[in-house]
Amino acid sequence: MKRKKIAFPGAGTRRQFSFHYAIISLLLVLIMLPSILHAKITMIPLYIGEEKFKVEIADTDEKQIRGLMFRKSIPDDFGMLFPYKDEDIRGFWMKNTLVHLDLIYLNRDKQVVDMFINVPPCESEPCKTYVSKKPAKYVLELRGNRARELNIKIGDAIFFLLND
């Protein structure tokens, strides 16, 4: 009695079937990779005076480490907010950052306690660390010189709602 071979549509041999299966699996992984690598992005509105911003929340250790690294441009109405559980002296660096940024340190009342304006990308290690002079609960990153354009000063309040 002869055994019948199972025929798979589009596949001639077992080797071809394995190859097709591998290619399909690889394509599925590549399609899903962005969602695997990038956790859910949380965006909230933030107001500086009359100006409204869309800010991305760096609410995990991975997001805080990555920050705005590798971004080729930052829109005028965009920023990234780093919330912390407590107020403390904060230090940021510009490793793998491709654009100039403003670093704005805020206390628990969301008032500006320190700023570094138009901080350049780090071009060689060790990268300079930009340390706040006063304790901060939040750090806001904006496009370089945006704080100057908005005339932000120490003591100014920034408005946003965050479930922290």
Backbone as a printed PyTorch tensor [residue, N CA C, xyz], in Angstrom:
tensor([[[ 0.8310, -1.1630,  0.0000],
         [ 0.0000,  0.0000,  0.0000],
         [ 0.8830,  1.2370,  0.0000]],

        [[ 0.6300,  2.1280, -0.9220],
         [ 1.4020,  3.3590, -1.0460],
         [ 0.8520,  4.4040, -0.0910]],

        [[ 1.8000,  5.1120,  0.5140],
         [ 1.3860,  6.2240,  1.3870],
         [ 1.2030,  7.4610,  0.5290]],

        [[ 0.1630,  8.1790,  0.8100],
         [-0.0550,  9.4360,  0.0930],
         [ 0.6980, 10.5440,  0.8060]],

        [[ 1.3400, 11.3830,  0.0310],
         [ 2.0050, 12.5470,  0.5980],
         [ 0.9690, 13.6380,  0.7950]],

        [[ 1.1290, 14.3300,  1.8950],
         [ 0.2380, 15.4660,  2.1430],
         [ 0.7780, 16.6340,  1.3450]],

        [[-0.0730, 17.2160,  0.5750],
         [ 0.3430, 18.3500, -0.2450],
         [-0.1060, 19.6490,  0.4190]],

        [[ 0.8230, 20.5510,  0.5880],
         [ 0.5080, 21.8720,  1.1180],
         [ 0.4120, 22.8300, -0.0590]],

        [[-0.6150, 23.6570, -0.0530],
         [-0.7530, 24.5890, -1.1710],
         [ 0.4900, 25.4730, -1.2970]],

        [[ 1.0080, 25.5600, -2.4920],
         [ 2.1520, 26.4200, -2.7500],
         [ 3.4870, 25.8280, -2.3510]],

        [[ 3.5020, 24.6480, -1.7910],
         [ 4.7670, 24.0600, -1.3550],
         [ 4.9890, 22.7500, -2.0880]],

        [[ 6.1980, 22.5750, -2.6010],
         [ 6.4880, 21.3600, -3.3400],
         [ 7.1480, 20.3080, -2.4770]],

        [[ 8.0700, 20.6900, -1.6420],
         [ 8.7860, 19.7350, -0.8080],
         [ 8.7590, 20.2020,  0.6340]],

        [[ 9.1780, 19.3070,  1.5010],
         [ 9.2300, 19.6520,  2.9200],
         [10.2010, 20.8130,  3.1400]],

        [[11.3110, 20.7930,  2.4120],
         [12.3050, 21.8690,  2.5280],
         [11.6830, 23.2000,  2.1000]],

        [[10.9280, 23.1900,  0.9890],
         [10.2710, 24.4190,  0.5440],
         [ 9.2570, 24.8780,  1.5830]],

        [[ 8.5250, 23.9420,  2.1750],
         [ 7.5350, 24.2880,  3.1880],
         [ 8.2200, 24.9370,  4.3780]],

        [[ 9.3360, 24.3830,  4.8300],
         [10.0720, 24.9530,  5.9600],
         [10.5710, 26.3450,  5.6290]],

        [[11.0600, 26.5300,  4.4190],
         [11.5380, 27.8420,  4.0030],
         [10.3920, 28.8560,  4.0050]],

        [[ 9.2460, 28.4750,  3.4260],
         [ 8.0780, 29.3750,  3.3930],
         [ 7.6120, 29.6920,  4.8150]],

        [[ 7.6040, 28.6940,  5.6670],
         [ 7.1890, 28.8830,  7.0620],
         [ 8.1420, 29.8580,  7.7600]],

        [[ 9.4310, 29.7040,  7.5090],
         [10.4230, 30.5890,  8.1250],
         [10.2380, 32.0210,  7.6380]],

        [[10.0110, 32.2120,  6.3610],
         [ 9.8150, 33.5540,  5.8020],
         [ 8.5580, 34.1970,  6.3830]],

        [[ 7.4680, 33.4440,  6.4290],
         [ 6.2230, 33.9830,  6.9980],
         [ 6.4110, 34.3350,  8.4720]],

        [[ 7.0970, 33.4940,  9.2130],
         [ 7.3640, 33.7690, 10.6300],
         [ 8.1950, 35.0300, 10.7910]],

        [[ 9.2180, 35.1750,  9.9560],
         [10.0690, 36.3540, 10.0170],
         [ 9.2740, 37.6180,  9.7050]],

        [[ 8.4320, 37.5590,  8.6980],
         [ 7.6030, 38.7180,  8.3540],
         [ 6.6750, 39.0980,  9.5010]],

        [[ 6.0790, 38.1070, 10.1380],
         [ 5.2060, 38.3880, 11.2780],
         [ 5.9730, 39.0510, 12.4200]],

        [[ 7.1640, 38.5680, 12.6950],
         [ 7.9910, 39.1660, 13.7550],
         [ 8.3340, 40.6020, 13.3920]],

        [[ 8.7080, 40.8500, 12.1290],
         [ 9.0550, 42.2020, 11.7030],
         [ 7.8590, 43.1500, 11.7930]],

        [[ 6.6830, 42.6430, 11.4800],
         [ 5.4730, 43.4590, 11.5780],
         [ 5.1730, 43.7970, 13.0340]],

        [[ 5.3900, 42.8480, 13.9300],
         [ 5.0740, 43.0440, 15.3410],
         [ 6.1990, 43.7240, 16.1140]],

        [[ 7.3910, 43.8050, 15.5590],
         [ 8.5530, 44.3280, 16.2700],
         [ 8.3500, 45.7230, 16.8630]],

        [[ 7.7890, 46.6780, 16.1190],
         [ 7.6110, 48.0040, 16.7250],
         [ 6.7680, 47.9680, 18.0010]],

        [[ 5.7180, 47.1700, 18.0080],
         [ 4.8880, 47.1150, 19.2180],
         [ 5.5920, 46.3680, 20.3450]],

        [[ 6.4960, 45.4670, 20.0070],
         [ 7.2590, 44.7620, 21.0320],
         [ 8.3020, 45.6920, 21.6340]],

        [[ 8.9990, 46.4370, 20.7710],
         [10.0740, 47.3000, 21.2290],
         [ 9.5750, 48.5580, 21.9280]],

        [[ 8.4650, 49.0860, 21.4770],
         [ 7.9580, 50.3300, 22.0290],
         [ 6.6850, 50.0550, 22.8120]],

        [[ 6.8110, 50.1850, 24.1200],
         [ 5.6360, 50.0070, 24.9580],
         [ 4.6430, 51.1130, 24.6270]],

        [[ 3.4700, 50.9690, 25.1510],
         [ 2.4150, 51.9470, 24.9120],
         [ 2.9210, 53.3640, 25.2140]],

        [[ 2.6970, 54.2630, 24.2910],
         [ 3.1080, 55.6500, 24.4630],
         [ 1.9410, 56.4300, 25.0380]],

        [[ 2.1850, 57.0680, 26.1740],
         [ 1.1740, 57.8970, 26.8140],
         [ 1.4560, 59.3480, 26.4730]],

        [[ 0.4540, 60.0320, 25.9420],
         [ 0.5660, 61.4420, 25.6020],
         [-0.4550, 62.2220, 26.4220]],

        [[-0.0580, 63.3970, 26.8760],
         [-0.9860, 64.2770, 27.5930],
         [-0.7940, 65.7050, 27.0880]],

        [[-1.8210, 66.5550, 27.2830],
         [-1.6310, 67.9720, 26.9770],
         [-0.8870, 68.6530, 28.1290]],

        [[-0.0890, 69.6430, 27.8030],
         [ 0.6590, 70.4210, 28.7830],
         [ 0.6100, 71.8650, 28.3060]],

        [[ 0.4290, 72.7890, 29.2520],
         [ 0.3060, 74.2020, 28.9000],
         [ 1.4180, 75.0140, 29.5440]],

        [[ 2.0580, 75.8230, 28.7100],
         [ 3.0130, 76.8190, 29.1830],
         [ 2.4130, 78.1550, 28.7550]],

        [[ 1.8460, 78.8680, 29.7130],
         [ 1.0870, 80.0720, 29.3690],
         [-0.0800, 79.6810, 28.4840]],

        [[-0.1880, 80.3120, 27.3340],
         [-1.2620, 80.0220, 26.3740],
         [-0.8950, 78.9040, 25.3980]],

        [[ 0.3680, 78.5080, 25.4080],
         [ 0.8490, 77.5100, 24.4480],
         [ 0.5130, 76.0890, 24.9080]],

        [[-0.0950, 75.3170, 24.0070],
         [-0.4340, 73.9240, 24.2950],
         [ 0.6030, 73.0170, 23.6400]],

        [[ 1.0420, 72.0450, 24.4200],
         [ 2.0060, 71.0570, 23.9440],
         [ 1.4100, 69.6660, 24.0550]],

        [[ 1.8680, 68.7700, 23.1890],
         [ 1.5860, 67.3400, 23.3200],
         [ 2.8680, 66.7390, 23.8750]],

        [[ 2.7820, 66.1710, 25.0750],
         [ 3.9910, 65.6190, 25.6610],
         [ 3.8570, 64.1150, 25.8540]],

        [[ 4.9370, 63.4530, 25.5500],
         [ 5.0570, 62.0160, 25.7540],
         [ 5.5510, 61.8090, 27.1800]],

        [[ 4.9490, 60.8580, 27.8820],
         [ 5.3250, 60.5950, 29.2640],
         [ 6.3600, 59.4730, 29.3080]],

        [[ 7.4950, 59.7540, 29.9060],
         [ 8.5340, 58.7360, 30.1140],
         [ 8.2230, 58.0730, 31.4530]],

        [[ 7.2810, 57.1330, 31.4350],
         [ 6.7400, 56.5700, 32.6770],
         [ 7.2740, 55.1850, 33.0270]],

        [[ 8.3080, 54.7530, 32.3310],
         [ 8.9830, 53.5000, 32.6960],
         [10.4830, 53.7610, 32.7010]],

        [[11.2280, 52.8910, 33.3490],
         [12.6940, 53.0440, 33.3660],
         [13.2510, 53.0470, 31.9450]],

        [[12.7290, 52.1710, 31.0840],
         [13.2210, 52.0810, 29.7120],
         [12.9680, 53.3820, 28.9550]],

        [[11.7790, 53.9550, 29.1160],
         [11.4620, 55.2080, 28.4360],
         [12.3070, 56.3490, 28.9820]],

        [[12.5800, 56.3240, 30.2830],
         [13.3960, 57.3810, 30.8670],
         [14.8380, 57.2720, 30.3970]],

        [[15.3430, 56.0690, 30.2450],
         [16.7090, 55.8860, 29.7450],
         [16.8030, 56.3510, 28.2940]],

        [[15.8240, 56.0060, 27.4840],
         [15.8490, 56.3440, 26.0560],
         [15.5370, 57.8160, 25.8220]],

        [[14.5990, 58.3810, 26.5710],
         [14.2490, 59.7930, 26.4070],
         [13.9970, 60.1530, 24.9620]],

        [[14.6100, 61.2250, 24.5120],
         [14.4590, 61.6730, 23.1250],
         [15.6690, 61.2920, 22.2600]],

        [[16.3600, 60.2340, 22.6650],
         [17.4940, 59.7550, 21.8710],
         [17.0410, 59.3970, 20.4570]],

        [[17.9220, 59.6110, 19.5130],
         [17.7730, 59.1900, 18.1160],
         [16.6590, 59.9170, 17.3530]],

        [[16.0480, 60.9270, 17.9470],
         [15.0180, 61.6960, 17.2310],
         [15.7270, 62.7460, 16.3740]],

        [[15.3430, 62.7960, 15.1110],
         [16.0230, 63.7030, 14.1780],
         [15.4860, 65.1250, 14.2530]],

        [[14.2770, 65.2810, 14.7590],
         [13.7030, 66.6120, 14.9240],
         [12.6470, 66.5640, 16.0220]],

        [[12.3700, 67.7130, 16.6020],
         [11.3640, 67.8400, 17.6560],
         [10.4180, 68.9630, 17.2290]],

        [[ 9.1260, 68.6850, 17.0630],
         [ 8.1860, 69.7430, 16.6890],
         [ 8.0770, 70.8160, 17.7820]],

        [[ 7.6830, 72.0140, 17.3840],
         [ 7.5530, 73.1270, 18.3280],
         [ 6.5560, 72.8460, 19.4480]],

        [[ 5.5360, 72.0480, 19.1690],
         [ 4.4840, 71.8080, 20.1650],
         [ 4.6070, 70.4330, 20.8290]],

        [[ 5.8100, 69.8970, 20.8520],
         [ 6.0290, 68.5540, 21.3960],
         [ 7.0730, 68.6060, 22.5000]],

        [[ 6.9290, 67.6930, 23.4560],
         [ 7.9250, 67.5520, 24.5010],
         [ 7.8520, 66.1750, 25.1170]],

        [[ 8.7580, 65.9220, 26.0500],
         [ 8.7400, 64.6730, 26.8130],
         [ 8.8290, 65.0480, 28.2850]],

        [[ 7.9520, 64.4340, 29.0790],
         [ 7.9010, 64.7040, 30.5150],
         [ 8.3580, 63.4700, 31.2780]],

        [[ 9.2920, 63.6910, 32.2000],
         [ 9.8350, 62.6290, 33.0390],
         [ 9.2980, 62.8210, 34.4600]],

        [[ 8.3130, 62.0310, 34.8570],
         [ 7.8070, 62.1450, 36.2300],
         [ 8.5830, 61.2190, 37.1770]],

        [[ 8.8160, 61.6770, 38.3850],
         [ 9.4910, 60.8710, 39.4020],
         [ 8.6090, 60.7880, 40.6380]],

        [[ 8.8500, 59.8040, 41.4620],
         [ 8.0310, 59.5870, 42.6590],
         [ 8.2660, 60.6540, 43.7190]],

        [[ 9.4700, 61.2450, 43.7290],
         [ 9.7840, 62.2380, 44.7560],
         [10.6150, 63.3640, 44.1550]],

        [[10.7750, 64.4020, 44.9310],
         [11.6420, 65.5030, 44.5240],
         [13.0750, 65.1480, 44.8970]],

        [[13.9840, 65.4140, 43.9900],
         [15.3940, 65.1440, 44.2410],
         [16.2080, 65.9330, 43.2180]],

        [[17.4880, 66.0490, 43.4560],
         [18.3840, 66.6500, 42.4630],
         [18.4080, 65.6840, 41.2670]],

        [[18.1950, 66.2080, 40.0730],
         [18.1290, 65.3780, 38.8620],
         [19.2660, 65.7360, 37.9110]],

        [[19.7940, 64.7260, 37.2620],
         [20.8400, 64.9340, 36.2710],
         [20.4720, 64.2700, 34.9530]],

        [[20.6330, 65.0000, 33.8540],
         [20.3430, 64.4850, 32.5170],
         [21.5800, 64.6630, 31.6480]],

        [[21.7240, 63.7760, 30.6720],
         [22.7930, 63.9040, 29.6960],
         [22.2020, 63.7700, 28.3090]],

        [[23.0210, 63.9840, 27.2990],
         [22.5330, 64.0450, 25.9230],
         [23.1180, 62.9420, 25.0430]],

        [[23.4430, 61.8110, 25.6480],
         [24.0020, 60.6960, 24.8760],
         [23.0010, 60.2320, 23.8160]],

        [[23.4930, 60.0350, 22.6120],
         [22.6880, 59.5660, 21.4660],
         [21.5290, 60.5030, 21.1200]],

        [[21.5950, 61.7360, 21.5830],
         [20.5870, 62.7250, 21.2250],
         [21.1060, 63.4760, 20.0080]],

        [[20.2450, 63.6210, 19.0150],
         [20.6750, 64.1850, 17.7360],
         [20.3670, 65.6650, 17.5870]],

        [[19.5540, 66.2190, 18.4910],
         [19.1180, 67.6140, 18.3920],
         [19.3630, 68.3420, 19.7170]],

        [[19.4100, 69.6620, 19.6490],
         [19.5140, 70.4770, 20.8640],
         [18.1840, 70.4070, 21.6160]],

        [[18.2620, 70.3870, 22.9390],
         [17.0570, 70.3290, 23.7770],
         [17.1280, 71.3590, 24.8910]],

        [[15.9590, 71.7620, 25.3770],
         [15.8360, 72.5150, 26.6200],
         [15.4640, 71.5230, 27.7070]],

        [[16.1290, 71.6170, 28.8500],
         [15.8260, 70.7770, 30.0130],
         [15.2230, 71.6890, 31.0710]],

        [[13.9790, 71.4240, 31.4410],
         [13.2610, 72.2730, 32.3950],
         [12.8970, 71.4240, 33.6000]],

        [[13.4340, 71.7890, 34.7520],
         [13.2260, 71.0420, 35.9920],
         [12.0880, 71.6880, 36.7800]],

        [[11.1210, 70.8570, 37.2190],
         [ 9.9260, 71.3480, 37.9150],
         [ 9.8140, 70.7070, 39.2890]],

        [[ 9.3540, 71.4710, 40.2660],
         [ 9.1190, 70.8990, 41.5960],
         [ 7.7420, 70.2310, 41.6470]],

        [[ 7.3480, 69.7710, 42.8260],
         [ 6.0660, 69.0540, 42.9560],
         [ 4.8680, 69.9440, 42.6530]],

        [[ 5.0510, 71.2740, 42.7710],
         [ 3.9760, 72.2200, 42.4500],
         [ 3.9910, 72.6190, 40.9780]],

        [[ 4.8500, 71.9630, 40.2030],
         [ 4.9770, 72.1800, 38.7550],
         [ 5.4840, 73.5760, 38.4310]],

        [[ 6.3220, 74.0850, 39.3170],
         [ 6.9790, 75.3730, 39.0880],
         [ 8.4180, 75.1140, 38.6370]],

        [[ 8.8920, 75.9380, 37.7290],
         [10.2480, 75.8050, 37.2070],
         [11.2500, 76.1370, 38.3120]],

        [[12.1560, 75.1920, 38.5980],
         [13.1910, 75.4150, 39.6090],
         [14.5880, 75.5310, 38.9970]],

        [[14.7340, 75.0830, 37.7540],
         [16.0160, 75.2020, 37.0650],
         [15.7980, 74.9060, 35.5860]],

        [[16.7170, 75.3690, 34.7470],
         [16.6250, 75.1370, 33.3010],
         [18.0210, 75.1210, 32.6850]],

        [[18.1460, 74.3550, 31.6240],
         [19.3070, 74.4150, 30.7480],
         [18.7350, 74.6070, 29.3460]],

        [[19.1470, 75.6820, 28.6840],
         [18.5650, 76.0600, 27.4010],
         [19.4880, 75.6660, 26.2500]],

        [[18.8890, 75.0810, 25.2130],
         [19.5810, 74.7410, 23.9740],
         [20.8190, 73.8680, 24.2140]],

        [[20.6240, 72.8190, 24.9990],
         [21.7120, 71.8960, 25.3270],
         [22.0950, 71.1100, 24.0690]],

        [[23.3730, 71.1050, 23.7100],
         [23.7910, 70.4150, 22.4850],
         [23.8880, 68.9010, 22.6770]],

        [[23.8050, 68.1570, 21.5820],
         [24.0130, 66.7050, 21.6580],
         [25.4180, 66.3960, 22.1630]],

        [[25.5570, 65.2590, 22.8020],
         [26.8740, 64.7970, 23.2570],
         [27.6020, 64.2200, 22.0480]],

        [[28.7980, 64.7500, 21.7790],
         [29.5520, 64.2880, 20.6120],
         [30.7000, 63.3670, 20.9670]],

        [[31.0710, 63.3280, 22.2570],
         [32.1200, 62.4060, 22.6770],
         [31.9460, 62.1000, 24.1570]],

        [[32.3690, 60.9070, 24.5290],
         [32.2230, 60.4950, 25.9250],
         [33.4610, 60.8930, 26.7170]],

        [[33.3250, 61.1980, 27.9770],
         [32.0960, 61.1330, 28.7580],
         [31.1910, 62.3280, 28.4570]],

        [[29.8870, 62.0710, 28.4020],
         [28.9180, 63.1260, 28.1400],
         [28.7380, 63.9730, 29.4000]],

        [[28.5640, 65.2610, 29.1900],
         [28.3110, 66.1800, 30.2970],
         [26.9440, 65.8730, 30.8990]],

        [[26.8420, 65.9630, 32.2240],
         [25.5660, 65.7840, 32.9130],
         [25.0630, 67.1510, 33.3460]],

        [[23.8020, 67.4220, 33.0720],
         [23.1530, 68.6940, 33.4120],
         [22.3220, 68.4690, 34.6720]],

        [[22.8520, 68.9330, 35.8030],
         [22.2850, 68.6400, 37.1140],
         [21.5020, 69.8450, 37.6220]],

        [[20.2820, 69.5890, 38.1100],
         [19.4470, 70.6700, 38.6510],
         [20.0630, 71.2250, 39.9350]],

        [[19.8990, 72.5240, 40.1320],
         [20.4010, 73.1690, 41.3480],
         [19.4800, 72.9180, 42.5280]],

        [[18.2100, 72.6570, 42.2290],
         [17.2140, 72.4130, 43.2770],
         [16.5120, 71.0910, 42.9870]],

        [[15.8800, 70.5080, 44.0170],
         [15.1550, 69.2550, 43.8030],
         [14.0080, 69.4170, 42.7960]],

        [[13.8200, 68.3900, 41.9840],
         [12.7650, 68.3930, 40.9630],
         [12.0070, 67.0720, 41.0190]],

        [[10.7120, 67.1680, 40.8120],
         [ 9.8580, 65.9770, 40.7120],
         [ 9.6100, 65.6140, 39.2430]],

        [[ 9.7020, 66.6130, 38.3730],
         [ 9.4600, 66.4260, 36.9360],
         [10.5900, 67.0900, 36.1520]],

        [[10.8830, 66.5230, 34.9830],
         [11.7880, 67.1740, 34.0440],
         [11.0820, 67.1730, 32.6890]],

        [[11.0490, 68.3420, 32.0660],
         [10.4110, 68.5100, 30.7650],
         [11.4930, 68.7930, 29.7300]],

        [[11.4820, 68.0200, 28.6490],
         [12.3910, 68.2710, 27.5310],
         [11.5900, 68.8590, 26.3730]],

        [[12.0920, 69.9790, 25.8460],
         [11.4870, 70.6340, 24.6860],
         [12.5690, 70.8340, 23.6300]],

        [[12.1380, 71.1830, 22.4220],
         [13.0830, 71.5240, 21.3590],
         [13.9940, 72.6410, 21.8500]],

        [[15.2370, 72.5980, 21.4550],
         [16.2040, 73.6040, 21.8700],
         [15.7430, 75.0220, 21.5820]],

        [[15.9290, 75.9120, 22.5520],
         [15.5740, 77.3340, 22.5060],
         [14.0780, 77.6080, 22.6320]],

        [[13.2700, 76.5700, 22.7700],
         [11.8180, 76.7880, 22.8990],
         [11.4980, 77.5370, 24.1920]],

        [[12.1880, 77.2260, 25.2860],
         [11.9540, 77.9180, 26.5630],
         [12.2670, 79.4100, 26.4260]],

        [[13.3110, 79.7310, 25.6960],
         [13.6730, 81.1430, 25.4670],
         [12.5860, 81.8310, 24.6370]],

        [[12.1060, 81.1500, 23.5940],
         [11.0450, 81.7170, 22.7500],
         [ 9.7770, 81.9870, 23.5560]],

        [[ 9.5010, 81.1280, 24.5390],
         [ 8.2960, 81.2760, 25.3710],
         [ 8.5450, 82.1410, 26.6060]],

        [[ 9.7800, 82.6060, 26.7570],
         [10.1570, 83.4600, 27.8820],
         [ 9.8950, 82.7900, 29.2360]],

        [[10.2060, 81.5120, 29.3210],
         [10.0290, 80.7730, 30.5740],
         [11.1000, 81.2190, 31.5630]],

        [[10.6650, 81.4330, 32.8100],
         [11.5860, 81.8720, 33.8570],
         [11.4690, 80.9690, 35.0780]],

        [[12.4950, 80.9920, 35.9200],
         [12.4490, 80.2800, 37.1940],
         [11.2390, 80.7980, 37.9730]],

        [[10.4500, 79.8690, 38.5310],
         [ 9.2520, 80.2320, 39.2840],
         [ 7.9720, 80.1500, 38.4770]],

        [[ 8.0700, 80.1280, 37.1360],
         [ 6.8700, 80.0070, 36.3050],
         [ 6.1990, 78.6600, 36.5500]],

        [[ 4.8770, 78.6510, 36.4600],
         [ 4.1060, 77.4140, 36.6150],
         [ 3.8080, 76.8310, 35.2380]],

        [[ 3.8600, 75.5130, 35.1690],
         [ 3.5100, 74.7730, 33.9580],
         [ 2.3440, 73.8780, 34.3260]],

        [[ 1.3140, 73.8490, 33.4800],
         [ 0.1010, 73.1240, 33.8220],
         [-0.0140, 71.8120, 33.0400]],

        [[-0.2480, 70.7350, 33.7730],
         [-0.5580, 69.4370, 33.1810],
         [-1.2030, 68.5830, 34.2700]],

        [[-1.9920, 67.6110, 33.8370],
         [-2.6070, 66.6580, 34.7640],
         [-1.9860, 65.3000, 34.5090]],

        [[-1.5440, 64.6870, 35.5960],
         [-0.8740, 63.4020, 35.4830],
         [-1.2870, 62.5520, 36.6650]],

        [[-1.6510, 61.3220, 36.4110],
         [-2.0000, 60.4030, 37.4920],
         [-0.7340, 59.8250, 38.0700]],

        [[-0.1220, 60.5660, 38.9740],
         [ 1.1090, 60.0600, 39.6030],
         [ 0.9080, 60.0930, 41.0740]]])
